[in-house]
């Protein structure tokens, strides 16, 4: 039988790795990222759990790199699920780098994998609750449509909005803008790829106990006073949500965002 393939970008640690562990019970897993040593360690851990898997280095901000990944996955079997969890938080790069990875990377992943997936496939774009927290006036929503029409123009307009802000704020603004776009884009892709039988949706995690979240843990703990559940999330909890969304028994679920933040946005 042809292998059922699940590709997880950002699968070397945190919620991506937890999702790989869970999805590995039913799928052959390809974890992707830019840090080879991290990927190798993750593969060792997964294989020790009995997960059939491999690592494939990929820079999601480079369309050619994403295309190679998609073609490799399709050559191995039927690509059923793509969990696009790779991304940069505000402390990890400049505003320009964050737009390139978080926004352009989502475009590249969705487009390249939709080209190799068939009916029954599911693409899950990981956004963030931060997309809900910034004022709407910050978001260049009129520019989002260019992601479907003219991606070079889209990138210029997104970066132009970020650069309106003082330099010290640009990484944070780029992060919330890119994650807000990811939610919009997943919904649009659901319509575009629906005729192929591919479901597309986004999941927006709140504050979780992950290596990426560790750098902003102090700020995250300060937000807990607004949350209904006054603790940080466990990566296994978001992994369960992602795996549930991808499950073929959820075949009517598409074109929406699922906020998983312990009730923080609602409380705030």
Beta strands, then each sheet from edge to edge (+ up, - down):
strand 1: 3-9
strand 2: 28-33
strand 3: 53-57
strand 4: 77-84
strand 5: 122-126
strand 6: 199-205
strand 7: 257-260
sheet 1: 3+ 2+ 1+ 4+ 5+ 6+ 7+
end
